[in-house]
Amino acid sequence: MKITDVVVYEVKPRWIFVKVCTDEGIEGWGEMISGTKTETVVAGAKEMGAYLMGRNPLEIMAGNVQIFLQRWSNQWYDCIWI
């Protein structure tokens, strides 16, 4: 089973729903509530969803580690050593 699509729905005033679709037709839903920065949270959800494409949705920790290593660790490393 692989993640094939991550769709982010923004509902005014500040609710955000995320649908994760798989190649086997299984869909999962998540919910986020933002404060005053709804557009920022939506953009972040879309960017993180891109990192999960093609991954097994049952390997939750592996997905979290990939997002951390690919996105954040390089920025922190640059900040620490510069």
C-alpha positions in Angstrom: 0.0 0.0 0.0 1.4 3.4 -1.0 0.2 7.0 -0.5 -1.0 8.4 -3.8 -2.4 11.8 -2.9 -2.7 14.2 0.0 -5.5 16.7 -0.4 -5.8 19.7 1.9 -9.3 21.4 2.4 -9.5 24.8 4.0 -12.9 25.6 5.6 -13.5 29.2 6.8 -12.8 30.6 9.3 -9.9 28.4 10.4 -10.5 24.7 10.0 -8.3 22.5 7.8 -9.1 19.0 6.8 -6.5 16.6 5.2 -7.4 13.5 3.1 -4.8 10.9 2.5 -5.5 8.5 -0.4 -3.8 5.2 -1.1 -3.4 3.1 -4.2 -5.7 0.5 -2.7 -8.6 2.9 -2.5 -8.4 3.4 1.3 -8.7 7.0 2.4 -7.9 8.6 5.8 -8.9 12.0 7.2 -7.2 14.3 9.6 -8.2 17.7 11.0 -6.2 20.8 12.0 -7.3 24.1 13.5 -5.1 27.1 13.0 -5.1 30.5 14.7 -4.7 33.5 12.5 -2.2 32.0 10.1 -4.5 29.6 8.2 -2.7 30.1 4.9 0.6 29.2 6.5 -0.7 26.0 8.0 -2.3 25.0 4.7 1.0 25.6 2.9 2.9 23.5 5.5 0.4 20.7 5.3 0.8 20.6 1.5 4.6 20.7 1.7 4.7 17.9 4.2 2.2 15.8 2.2 4.6 16.0 -0.7 7.3 14.2 1.4 4.8 11.3 2.1 3.9 10.5 -1.5 4.8 7.0 -2.4 5.3 5.9 1.3 3.5 3.2 3.2 0.8 4.9 5.3 1.2 2.2 8.0 4.8 3.2 8.6 3.9 6.4 10.6 7.3 6.8 12.4 9.3 6.3 9.2 7.3 9.1 7.6 7.9 11.4 10.5 11.6 10.7 10.4 11.8 11.3 6.7 10.1 14.7 7.0 12.4 15.7 9.8 15.6 14.5 8.1 14.9 15.9 4.7 13.3 19.2 5.7 14.5 20.4 9.1 17.9 18.8 9.9 19.8 20.6 7.2 18.5 24.0 8.2 19.3 23.4 11.9 22.8 22.1 10.9 23.4 25.3 8.9 22.3 27.5 11.8 24.4 25.7 14.4 27.7 25.6 12.4 27.6 29.0 10.6 
